[in-house]
Amino acid sequence: MKPFFFLALALLATGAAPAADSAALWTAKLQPLLDTHCAKCHGPLEQKGGLEVDTPQALLKGGDEGPVLVPGQPDQSPLYQVLAPGADPHMPPKKQLSDAERTIVRDWITALAEPAAADPPAAPLAPRSFSSIGEAVDALVSEAWQQRGLAPAPPLDDRTWARRLTLDLAGRIPTPAEQDAFLQAPAESRRAELVDRLLASDEYPLRMRELWDFFLMGRSRSDHQEDRRRDQGWWAFLEKAFREDRPWPETVRAFLEARPDAAKGASWFLYERKNEYQQIAEAVAPVVYGTRIDCAQCHDHPLAREIKQGHYWGLVAAFNRGKNVEGGSAVAESAVGGFMNFTNLKKESQPAVVALLSGPTVAETRPPADQPETDRDDNYLDPAAPVKVPKFSRRGAFAAAATQDNPLLAKALVNRLWATLLGRGLVHPADEMNARNLPSHPELLAWLAQDFAAHGFQIRRLVRGLVLSRPYGLSAAPAAPPDSFVGALERPLSAEQLARSWRVAAGLPPSDEALRRAAAAAIPDVLPKEYHATFQQAQFLTQSPALSALLSPAPGNTAALLLDLPDTSAKVQRAFRAVSDRAPDPAEAAAAAALLDAAPTSPAAVRDLLWALMTGPEFLTSP
């Protein structure tokens, strides 16, 4: 296949605009710099010289040798002085910050106003009332634009908006017939009607299952692992939850408890991890807390002060009485045992207590070390059951606490769904919602989470509100700060979206399991934090037999229809409409015509044109 349009796999990177004040500089630039170079010795875990650098207030307080800042005067500030080449003492030890990094520190001190930085954060305002999700999103995001002096990008036209929406809710591009029907509907209602139609379709729960299978389980490492998820009912469990719009806490509780009488397939969340309790804890934390806690395995989190080592090992203890039952997918649970200690950096041994990051602790009496427990039939609800359930289930008690009166559960879901639909979470990264990564729009995140809980944790209602909001419908604004949502962020298509969309563009039904698996093997990431094209992806796009087969003429497909058209211009217009859902611009039309005219009846020329359109950056990303 000959490249026709330039194949650009690397997506454009968007950078934040220069911060206008000390608070913005701190969050966007200085805090990440200090976290990388300074917080290990001057942070929550250790404070050499009595100095902490993880908050502006701590820096203003100074250390054992006095102040390190003179607000507004970087050249007089020890914090800046020790960064200079040849400084004695010099920081960081054995490393020299670049001129650009030193400029960040200088700019922050210059912008610093001591009273503003020293004052504690203002008390949160009472939640405002909005009539709908869309009204809340539009109002609060617009206010943030005004405060930052930003203007939103132009809105998408209806055709492009429908393509974005169909990719998000159905996992594929719309067919030309679907686009025609959409554009013929009344302008004032067509968008809402399309949202409702897609949310009611069979494609929506499939799309959501694919996303949450990845978020909860990670990309499968083999066809066998995928087959097991399907055959053991995990996929069906997720699809049914989204099809029936089950309350999110109910779905989460089902796969955390993993009861034999629960929905078929729910236990696979635990079972696939093969009694690896630390893996289970690390998978559970982003779901129920919205943040990873891996960094707290050996010590308290080095940056997020609220995450303690006890939270990590308490979460491990919540599941360490479980054991896979061979020959199925059941996860048994003992009524006794599983008490454990962990050791901190000071070599002090502490008992692991199931304590939630949101505050509650699972009450449990720990037996004396010299009195081993004895397991008995009367510890279980039904001693004769094939998979016995304890009368007191530590796993069940944690699942109940994590899904009842846990505000982090709703926030985690809202933030993850926002990231899925708008390319970046209100807290970024989406699985690190902690004190170190504050929300770009705190009032909006709080409002959406409270509204989500108040309306029965209905995911479909939340999706509907977000996709009908103003920010979702904006065109791209590459130069804007990505956390402003002033324009659409580039989102690479997932393997599933790409495989189905290729088939739609080729004039075929969207489902093809072999093509989907081939694409997933080459493009495993879903919503990566940072997109980096790989040689593996380029090789797949240029040499995939599965893609090549779609572009060979066959009865009724796009390639055959193009060959049957009488003139070159018609072929070019039809190709662009089928693949890109638009007309070509003059330069594109001329280049495409030149390719086809060189071999007017050749299937290879048609194939090359379709391949170029279907592997270009326009097709590989959400519009």
C-alpha positions as CSV (number, residue, x, y, z in Angstrom):
1,M,0.0,0.0,0.0
2,K,1.4,3.4,-1.0
3,P,1.0,6.3,1.5
4,F,-1.2,8.9,-0.1
5,F,-1.9,11.4,2.7
6,F,0.8,11.7,5.3
7,L,0.3,9.2,8.1
8,A,0.8,11.1,11.3
9,L,0.7,8.8,14.2
10,A,2.0,11.2,16.8
11,L,-0.8,13.4,18.1
12,L,-0.2,17.1,18.6
13,A,0.7,17.9,22.2
14,T,-1.1,20.8,23.8
15,G,0.7,22.9,26.4
16,A,-0.6,25.0,29.1
17,A,-0.6,28.8,28.7
18,P,1.7,30.8,31.0
19,A,0.2,31.1,34.4
20,A,-0.9,34.6,35.4
21,D,-0.4,34.4,39.2
22,S,1.4,32.5,41.9
23,A,-1.4,30.0,42.5
24,A,-1.6,29.1,38.8
25,L,2.2,28.9,38.5
26,W,2.4,26.7,41.6
27,T,-0.2,24.2,40.4
28,A,0.8,24.0,36.8
29,K,4.6,24.2,37.0
30,L,6.3,24.6,40.3
31,Q,4.6,21.9,42.4
32,P,5.4,19.1,39.8
33,L,9.0,20.4,39.7
34,L,9.4,20.2,43.4
35,D,7.7,16.9,43.6
36,T,10.3,15.5,41.2
37,H,13.5,17.0,42.6
38,C,12.8,18.1,46.2
39,A,9.9,16.3,48.0
40,K,11.8,13.1,48.7
41,C,13.9,14.9,51.3
42,H,11.6,17.9,52.0
43,G,8.1,16.4,51.9
44,P,5.6,14.3,54.0
45,L,8.1,11.5,54.6
46,E,11.2,13.5,55.5
47,Q,11.9,17.1,56.3
48,K,15.6,17.7,56.2
49,G,16.6,20.9,57.8
50,G,13.0,21.2,59.0
51,L,11.9,22.3,55.5
52,E,8.9,21.1,53.7
53,V,8.3,22.1,50.0
54,D,4.9,20.5,49.2
55,T,2.7,23.5,49.9
56,P,3.2,27.3,49.5
57,Q,2.4,27.7,53.2
58,A,5.2,25.3,54.2
59,L,7.7,27.1,52.0
60,L,6.7,30.5,53.5
61,K,7.2,29.0,57.0
62,G,10.8,28.1,56.1
63,G,13.1,25.7,57.9
64,D,15.4,25.3,60.8
65,E,17.7,28.0,59.4
66,G,14.9,30.5,58.8
67,P,12.9,31.8,55.9
68,V,13.7,30.5,52.4
69,L,11.5,33.0,50.5
70,V,11.4,36.8,50.1
71,P,8.1,37.2,48.3
72,G,8.6,39.1,45.1
73,Q,12.4,39.0,45.3
74,P,13.8,35.7,43.9
75,D,17.5,37.0,44.0
76,Q,17.1,37.5,47.8
77,S,15.4,34.1,48.4
78,P,17.6,31.2,49.6
79,L,15.2,28.8,47.8
80,Y,16.3,30.3,44.5
81,Q,19.9,31.1,45.4
82,V,20.8,27.4,46.1
83,L,19.7,26.4,42.6
84,A,22.5,28.5,40.9
85,P,25.4,26.6,39.4
86,G,28.3,26.7,41.9
87,A,26.0,27.6,44.8
88,D,27.2,26.4,48.2
89,P,25.1,24.8,49.6
90,H,23.6,23.6,46.2
91,M,20.2,22.0,45.6
92,P,19.3,19.5,44.5
93,P,22.4,17.7,45.6
94,K,24.4,16.2,42.8
95,K,22.1,17.6,40.2
96,Q,21.8,21.0,38.3
97,L,18.3,22.2,37.4
98,S,18.1,23.6,33.8
99,D,17.7,27.3,33.1
100,A,14.0,26.7,32.3
101,E,13.4,24.9,35.6
102,R,15.1,27.6,37.6
103,T,13.0,30.2,35.7
104,I,9.9,28.5,37.0
105,V,11.1,29.0,40.6
106,R,12.1,32.6,39.8
107,D,8.7,33.4,38.2
108,W,6.8,31.9,41.1
109,I,8.7,33.9,43.7
110,T,8.3,37.1,41.6
111,A,4.5,36.5,41.4
112,L,4.2,35.6,45.0
113,A,2.2,37.8,47.3
114,E,2.8,36.7,50.9
115,P,-0.6,37.3,52.4
116,A,-2.4,35.4,49.5
117,A,0.0,32.5,49.7
118,A,-0.1,32.3,53.5
119,D,-3.8,32.5,53.9
120,P,-5.6,29.2,54.4
121,P,-8.0,28.1,51.6
122,A,-11.4,29.8,51.7
123,A,-14.2,27.8,53.1
124,P,-16.2,26.0,50.4
125,L,-19.3,27.8,49.2
126,A,-22.7,26.2,49.7
127,P,-23.6,24.1,46.6
128,R,-25.5,26.1,44.0
129,S,-28.7,24.9,42.5
130,F,-29.0,24.0,38.8
131,S,-31.9,22.5,37.0
132,S,-29.9,20.0,35.0
133,I,-26.5,18.6,34.4
134,G,-26.1,20.6,31.2
135,E,-26.9,23.8,33.0
136,A,-24.4,23.1,35.7
137,V,-21.6,22.2,33.3
138,D,-22.2,25.1,31.0
139,A,-22.5,27.7,33.8
140,L,-19.5,26.5,35.9
141,V,-17.2,25.9,32.9
142,S,-18.1,29.3,31.4
143,E,-17.4,31.0,34.7
144,A,-13.9,29.5,34.7
145,W,-13.3,30.7,31.1
146,Q,-14.2,34.2,32.2
147,Q,-12.0,34.1,35.2
148,R,-9.0,32.9,33.1
149,G,-9.7,35.3,30.2
150,L,-10.3,32.5,27.8
151,A,-12.7,32.3,24.8
152,P,-14.3,29.0,23.9
153,A,-13.6,27.4,20.5
154,P,-16.5,27.5,18.0
155,P,-19.1,24.8,18.3
156,L,-19.0,21.7,16.0
157,D,-21.4,21.6,13.1
158,D,-24.2,18.9,13.5
159,R,-22.5,16.4,11.2
160,T,-19.2,16.4,13.1
161,W,-20.9,16.4,16.4
162,A,-22.9,13.3,15.4
163,R,-19.7,11.5,14.4
164,R,-18.1,12.3,17.8
165,L,-21.2,11.2,19.7
166,T,-21.6,8.0,17.8
167,L,-18.0,7.1,18.4
168,D,-18.5,7.7,22.1
169,L,-21.8,6.0,22.6
170,A,-21.8,3.3,19.9
171,G,-18.0,2.8,19.5
172,R,-18.0,3.5,15.7
173,I,-18.6,6.2,13.1
174,P,-22.1,6.7,11.8
175,T,-23.1,5.3,8.4
176,P,-24.0,7.8,5.6
177,A,-27.6,6.8,6.0
178,E,-27.6,7.5,9.7
179,Q,-26.1,10.9,9.1
180,D,-28.7,11.7,6.5
181,A,-31.5,10.7,8.8
182,F,-30.0,12.8,11.6
183,L,-29.6,15.9,9.5
184,Q,-33.2,15.6,8.2
185,A,-34.6,15.7,11.7
186,P,-35.8,19.0,13.2
187,A,-32.8,21.1,14.1
188,E,-34.1,22.0,17.6
189,S,-34.4,18.4,18.7
190,R,-32.1,16.3,16.6
191,R,-29.2,16.2,19.0
192,A,-31.2,15.1,22.0
193,E,-33.1,12.5,19.9
194,L,-29.8,11.0,18.7
195,V,-28.4,10.8,22.2
196,D,-31.6,9.0,23.4
197,R,-31.6,6.7,20.5
198,L,-27.9,5.7,21.0
199,L,-28.3,5.3,24.8
200,A,-31.2,2.9,24.1
201,S,-29.3,0.9,21.5
202,D,-27.6,-2.4,22.0
203,E,-24.3,-0.8,21.0
204,Y,-24.2,1.5,24.1
205,P,-23.9,-1.3,26.8
206,L,-21.3,-3.0,24.6
207,R,-19.3,0.2,24.3
208,M,-19.5,0.8,28.1
209,R,-18.6,-2.8,28.8
210,E,-15.4,-2.5,26.7
211,L,-14.4,0.7,28.5
212,W,-15.0,-0.6,32.0
213,D,-13.5,-4.0,31.3
214,F,-10.3,-2.1,30.5
215,F,-10.6,0.4,33.5
216,L,-11.4,-2.4,36.0
217,M,-9.3,-5.3,34.5
218,G,-6.8,-3.8,32.1
219,R,-6.3,-4.9,28.6
220,S,-6.3,-8.7,28.3
221,R,-2.9,-10.2,27.6
222,S,-4.0,-13.0,25.3
223,D,-7.0,-14.3,23.4
224,H,-7.3,-17.0,26.1
225,Q,-7.7,-14.4,28.8
226,E,-10.4,-12.6,26.7
227,D,-12.2,-15.9,26.2
228,R,-12.2,-16.5,29.9
229,R,-13.7,-13.1,30.7
230,R,-16.4,-13.8,28.1
231,D,-17.1,-17.5,29.0
232,Q,-17.1,-16.9,32.8
233,G,-19.8,-14.2,32.4
234,W,-17.8,-11.1,33.3
235,W,-18.6,-9.3,30.0
236,A,-22.2,-10.3,30.3
237,F,-22.3,-9.0,33.9
238,L,-21.0,-5.6,32.8
239,E,-23.2,-5.3,29.7
240,K,-26.3,-6.1,31.7
241,A,-25.4,-3.5,34.4
242,F,-25.1,-0.8,31.7
243,R,-28.1,-2.0,29.7
244,E,-30.3,-2.0,32.8
245,D,-28.7,1.2,34.1
246,R,-28.1,-0.3,37.5
247,P,-27.0,2.1,40.2
248,W,-23.2,2.2,40.2
249,P,-22.8,1.2,43.9
250,E,-24.8,-1.9,43.2
251,T,-22.6,-2.9,40.4
252,V,-19.4,-2.2,42.4
253,R,-20.7,-4.0,45.5
254,A,-21.5,-7.1,43.4
255,F,-18.0,-7.6,42.1
256,L,-16.3,-6.7,45.4
257,E,-18.4,-9.1,47.4
258,A,-18.2,-11.8,44.7
259,R,-21.0,-13.8,46.2
260,P,-22.0,-17.1,44.7
261,D,-25.7,-16.0,44.5
262,A,-24.8,-12.6,42.9
263,A,-25.1,-11.8,39.2
264,K,-23.3,-14.4,37.2
265,G,-19.8,-13.2,36.2
266,A,-19.4,-10.6,39.0
267,S,-16.8,-12.7,40.8
268,W,-14.4,-12.7,37.9
269,F,-13.1,-9.3,39.0
270,L,-11.5,-11.0,42.0
271,Y,-11.0,-14.5,40.4
272,E,-8.8,-13.4,37.5
273,R,-6.3,-12.0,40.0
274,K,-5.6,-15.5,41.4
275,N,-5.5,-14.7,45.1
276,E,-2.9,-11.9,44.6
277,Y,-4.3,-9.7,47.3
278,Q,-2.0,-6.7,46.7
279,Q,-3.1,-6.8,43.0
280,I,-6.7,-6.8,44.1
281,A,-6.2,-3.9,46.5
282,E,-4.4,-1.9,43.8
283,A,-7.3,-2.5,41.4
284,V,-10.0,-1.7,43.9
285,A,-8.6,1.7,45.1
286,P,-9.2,3.7,41.9
287,V,-12.8,2.4,41.8
288,V,-13.8,3.2,45.3
289,Y,-11.4,6.1,46.1
290,G,-10.7,7.5,42.7
291,T,-6.9,7.3,43.2
292,R,-4.2,4.7,43.1
293,I,-2.5,3.9,46.4
294,D,0.4,1.8,45.1
295,C,2.9,4.4,46.5
296,A,1.7,3.6,50.0
297,Q,2.9,0.0,50.0
298,C,6.2,0.7,51.9
299,H,5.4,4.0,53.5
300,D,2.8,6.7,53.6
301,H,2.3,8.3,50.2
302,P,5.3,10.5,49.5
303,L,3.1,13.3,48.1
304,A,-0.6,12.9,49.0
305,R,-0.6,13.2,52.8
306,E,-4.0,11.7,53.2
307,I,-3.0,8.3,51.8
308,K,-1.3,6.3,54.6
309,Q,0.5,3.0,54.5
310,G,-2.3,1.6,56.7
311,H,-4.8,2.3,53.9
312,Y,-2.9,0.1,51.5
313,W,-2.5,-2.8,53.9
314,G,-6.0,-2.4,55.2
315,L,-7.3,-2.8,51.7
316,V,-5.1,-5.9,51.2
317,A,-6.6,-7.3,54.5
318,A,-10.1,-6.7,53.3
319,F,-9.6,-9.4,50.6
320,N,-7.0,-11.8,52.1
321,R,-9.5,-14.2,53.5
322,G,-10.7,-15.0,49.9
323,K,-9.5,-18.0,47.9
324,N,-10.4,-19.0,44.3
325,V,-12.4,-22.2,44.0
326,E,-11.0,-24.4,41.3
327,G,-13.2,-25.3,38.3
328,G,-15.3,-22.2,38.0
329,S,-15.2,-18.6,39.0
330,A,-16.3,-18.7,42.6
331,V,-14.2,-16.9,45.3
332,A,-14.7,-18.5,48.7
333,E,-14.1,-16.6,52.0
334,S,-13.0,-17.9,55.3
335,A,-14.7,-16.7,58.5
336,V,-11.4,-16.6,60.4
337,G,-7.7,-15.7,59.9
338,G,-6.2,-13.1,57.6
339,F,-5.0,-10.9,60.4
340,M,-1.7,-9.3,59.4
341,N,0.8,-6.7,60.3
342,F,2.9,-4.3,58.2
343,T,6.2,-2.6,58.9
344,N,6.8,1.1,58.3
345,L,10.1,2.8,57.4
346,K,11.1,3.0,61.1
347,K,10.8,-0.9,61.3
348,E,7.7,-0.5,63.5
349,S,5.1,-3.3,63.1
350,Q,1.5,-2.2,63.0
351,P,-1.7,-4.2,62.6
352,A,-3.5,-3.9,59.3
353,V,-7.0,-2.5,59.9
354,V,-9.6,-2.2,57.2
355,A,-9.8,1.6,57.2
356,L,-11.3,3.5,54.2
357,L,-9.7,6.5,52.7
358,S,-13.0,8.3,53.2
359,G,-12.8,7.8,57.0
360,P,-14.8,4.8,58.2
361,T,-13.1,1.7,59.7
362,V,-14.5,-1.8,59.5
363,A,-14.9,-2.9,63.1
364,E,-13.4,-6.3,63.8
365,T,-12.1,-7.9,67.0
366,R,-8.5,-9.1,66.6
367,P,-7.8,-12.3,68.6
368,P,-4.8,-12.4,70.9
369,A,-1.7,-13.8,69.2
370,D,-1.5,-16.7,71.6
371,Q,-5.1,-17.8,70.9
372,P,-5.4,-19.1,67.4
373,E,-8.9,-19.1,65.9
374,T,-10.9,-22.2,65.2
375,D,-13.1,-22.3,62.1
376,R,-16.5,-23.8,62.8
377,D,-19.6,-24.5,60.7
378,D,-21.7,-22.0,62.8
379,N,-19.4,-19.3,61.4
380,Y,-21.2,-19.6,58.1
381,L,-24.7,-18.8,56.8
382,D,-25.0,-22.2,55.3
383,P,-22.3,-24.7,56.2
384,A,-23.5,-27.1,53.6
385,A,-23.3,-24.6,50.7
386,P,-20.7,-25.5,47.9
387,V,-19.2,-22.0,48.5
388,K,-19.8,-21.0,52.1
389,V,-20.4,-17.4,53.1
390,P,-19.3,-16.2,56.5
391,K,-21.8,-14.7,58.9
392,F,-19.3,-11.9,59.3
393,S,-17.6,-11.3,55.9
394,R,-14.7,-8.9,56.0
395,R,-14.9,-8.6,52.3
396,G,-18.6,-7.9,52.4
397,A,-18.2,-5.3,55.2
398,F,-15.6,-3.5,53.2
399,A,-17.8,-3.6,50.1
400,A,-20.8,-2.2,52.0
401,A,-18.7,0.6,53.5
402,A,-17.1,1.5,50.2
403,T,-20.5,1.7,48.4
404,Q,-22.6,3.3,51.1
405,D,-21.9,6.9,52.3
406,N,-18.6,7.0,50.5
407,P,-18.5,10.3,48.5
408,L,-15.3,9.3,46.8
409,L,-17.2,6.5,44.9
410,A,-19.4,9.0,43.0
411,K,-16.6,11.4,42.4
412,A,-14.4,8.7,41.0
413,L,-17.1,7.6,38.5
414,V,-18.0,11.2,37.5
415,N,-14.3,12.1,37.0
416,R,-13.6,8.9,34.9
417,L,-16.7,9.5,32.8
418,W,-15.8,13.1,32.2
419,A,-12.3,12.0,31.1
420,T,-13.8,9.4,28.8
421,L,-16.0,11.9,27.0
422,L,-13.9,15.0,27.1
423,G,-10.4,13.6,26.9
424,R,-9.2,14.6,30.4
425,G,-10.6,14.4,33.9
426,L,-11.6,17.2,36.0
427,V,-8.9,15.7,38.1
428,H,-6.0,14.6,36.0
429,P,-4.8,11.8,35.8
430,A,-8.3,10.3,36.2
431,D,-7.0,7.6,38.5
432,E,-5.1,9.9,40.8
433,M,-7.8,11.9,42.5
434,N,-6.0,12.9,45.6
435,A,-4.7,16.0,47.4
436,R,-1.8,16.2,45.0
437,N,-4.0,16.5,42.0
438,L,-6.7,19.0,42.7
439,P,-9.7,19.4,40.4
440,S,-9.6,22.0,37.7
441,H,-13.2,22.8,38.4
442,P,-13.8,21.8,42.1
443,E,-17.4,23.1,42.4
444,L,-18.4,21.3,39.2
445,L,-16.9,18.0,40.3
446,A,-18.6,18.3,43.7
447,W,-21.9,19.2,42.1
448,L,-21.9,16.4,39.5
449,A,-21.0,13.8,42.2
450,Q,-23.8,15.0,44.5
451,D,-26.3,15.1,41.6
452,F,-25.2,11.6,40.5
453,A,-25.8,10.3,44.0
454,A,-29.1,12.2,44.4
455,H,-30.5,10.6,41.2
456,G,-29.8,7.0,42.1
457,F,-26.3,6.8,40.6
458,Q,-27.8,6.6,37.1
459,I,-24.9,6.5,34.6
460,R,-27.1,6.9,31.5
461,R,-28.6,10.1,32.9
462,L,-25.0,11.4,33.6
463,V,-23.8,10.5,30.1
464,R,-26.8,12.2,28.5
465,G,-26.1,15.4,30.5
466,L,-22.5,15.5,29.6
467,V,-22.8,14.9,25.9
468,L,-25.5,17.5,25.5
469,S,-23.4,20.1,27.4
470,R,-21.6,23.0,25.6
471,P,-18.0,21.9,26.3
472,Y,-18.6,18.5,24.8
473,G,-19.8,20.1,21.6
474,L,-16.8,22.4,21.0
475,S,-14.3,22.2,18.2
476,A,-10.6,21.8,18.9
477,A,-8.5,24.6,20.4
478,P,-4.9,23.2,20.4
479,A,-3.2,26.2,22.0
480,A,-5.5,26.4,25.0
481,P,-4.7,25.1,28.5
482,P,-6.0,21.5,28.4
483,D,-7.6,21.8,31.9
484,S,-9.8,24.7,30.7
485,F,-12.0,22.6,28.4
486,V,-12.1,25.6,26.2
487,G,-12.0,23.3,23.2
488,A,-12.0,19.6,22.4
489,L,-8.9,17.7,23.2
490,E,-7.5,15.2,20.8
491,R,-8.5,11.6,21.7
492,P,-7.1,8.7,19.8
493,L,-9.6,6.0,18.9
494,S,-9.5,2.8,20.9
495,A,-8.9,-0.4,19.0
496,E,-12.5,-1.3,19.3
497,Q,-13.7,2.0,17.9
498,L,-11.1,1.8,15.1
499,A,-12.0,-1.8,14.0
500,R,-15.8,-1.0,13.9
501,S,-15.3,2.3,12.2
502,W,-13.0,0.7,9.5
503,R,-15.8,-1.7,8.7
504,V,-18.4,1.0,8.5
505,A,-16.2,3.0,6.2
506,A,-15.7,-0.1,4.1
507,G,-19.5,-0.4,3.8
508,L,-19.8,-3.5,6.0
509,P,-21.5,-4.4,9.3
510,P,-19.4,-3.1,12.2
511,S,-18.8,-6.3,14.1
512,D,-15.8,-8.4,13.2
513,E,-14.1,-10.2,16.2
514,A,-10.9,-11.1,14.3
515,L,-10.3,-7.5,13.3
516,R,-11.1,-6.2,16.7
517,R,-8.6,-8.6,18.4
518,A,-5.9,-7.8,15.8
519,A,-6.4,-4.1,16.4
520,A,-6.4,-4.5,20.2
521,A,-3.1,-6.4,20.1
522,A,-1.5,-3.5,18.1
523,I,-3.2,-0.7,20.0
524,P,-3.7,-1.8,23.6
525,D,-4.1,1.5,25.3
526,V,-7.5,3.1,26.0
527,L,-7.5,6.8,26.8
528,P,-3.8,6.9,27.6
529,K,-2.6,9.7,29.9
530,E,-0.1,10.6,27.2
531,Y,-0.3,9.3,23.7
532,H,2.9,8.0,22.1
533,A,2.7,6.3,18.8
534,T,4.6,3.0,18.5
535,F,6.3,1.1,15.7
536,Q,3.9,-1.7,16.5
537,Q,1.0,0.6,15.6
538,A,2.6,1.9,12.5
539,Q,3.4,-1.6,11.3
540,F,-0.2,-2.7,12.0
541,L,-1.7,0.2,10.0
542,T,0.6,-0.3,7.0
543,Q,0.7,-4.1,6.9
544,S,-2.4,-5.5,8.5
545,P,-3.9,-8.3,6.4
546,A,-7.2,-7.7,8.2
547,L,-7.4,-4.1,7.1
548,S,-6.2,-4.9,3.6
549,A,-9.0,-7.4,3.2
550,L,-11.6,-4.7,3.9
551,L,-10.3,-2.7,1.0
552,S,-10.6,-5.3,-1.7
553,P,-13.7,-5.1,-3.9
554,A,-16.5,-7.4,-2.8
555,P,-20.2,-7.2,-3.6
556,G,-21.7,-4.2,-1.9
557,N,-18.6,-2.8,-0.1
558,T,-17.2,0.7,-0.6
559,A,-14.3,-0.4,-2.8
560,A,-16.7,-2.1,-5.3
561,L,-19.1,0.8,-5.3
562,L,-16.2,3.2,-6.1
563,L,-15.0,1.0,-9.0
564,D,-18.5,1.0,-10.5
565,L,-18.8,4.8,-10.5
566,P,-18.4,6.4,-14.0
567,D,-15.9,9.2,-13.3
568,T,-13.0,10.1,-11.1
569,S,-14.7,13.1,-9.4
570,A,-17.6,10.9,-8.3
571,K,-15.2,8.3,-6.9
572,V,-13.3,10.9,-4.9
573,Q,-16.4,12.5,-3.5
574,R,-17.9,9.1,-2.6
575,A,-14.6,7.9,-0.9
576,F,-14.4,11.0,1.3
577,R,-18.1,10.8,2.2
578,A,-17.8,7.1,3.2
579,V,-14.6,7.4,5.3
580,S,-14.4,11.0,6.5
581,D,-18.1,12.0,6.3
582,R,-17.3,15.2,4.4
583,A,-16.3,16.5,1.0
584,P,-12.6,16.9,0.1
585,D,-11.1,20.3,-0.1
586,P,-9.7,21.3,-3.5
587,A,-6.1,20.1,-2.8
588,E,-7.3,16.8,-1.4
589,A,-9.6,16.3,-4.4
590,A,-6.8,17.0,-6.9
591,A,-4.4,14.6,-5.2
592,A,-7.0,11.9,-4.9
593,A,-8.0,12.3,-8.6
594,A,-4.3,12.1,-9.7
595,L,-3.9,8.8,-7.9
596,L,-7.1,7.3,-9.4
597,D,-6.4,8.7,-12.9
598,A,-3.1,6.9,-13.0
599,A,-5.0,3.6,-12.9
600,P,-8.7,4.4,-13.5
601,T,-9.9,0.8,-13.4
602,S,-7.4,-0.6,-10.9
603,P,-8.7,-2.0,-7.6
604,A,-5.2,-1.2,-6.2
605,A,-5.7,2.6,-6.8
606,V,-9.1,2.5,-5.0
607,R,-7.5,0.5,-2.2
608,D,-4.7,3.0,-1.8
609,L,-7.1,5.9,-1.6
610,L,-9.3,4.2,1.0
611,W,-6.3,3.1,3.0
612,A,-4.8,6.6,3.1
613,L,-8.1,8.0,4.4
614,M,-8.6,5.2,6.9
615,T,-5.1,5.4,8.4
616,G,-4.7,9.2,8.5
617,P,-4.8,11.3,11.7
618,E,-8.3,12.6,11.0
619,F,-9.7,9.1,11.1
620,L,-7.6,7.8,14.0
621,T,-8.8,10.5,16.4
622,S,-12.2,11.6,17.6
623,P,-13.4,14.7,15.8
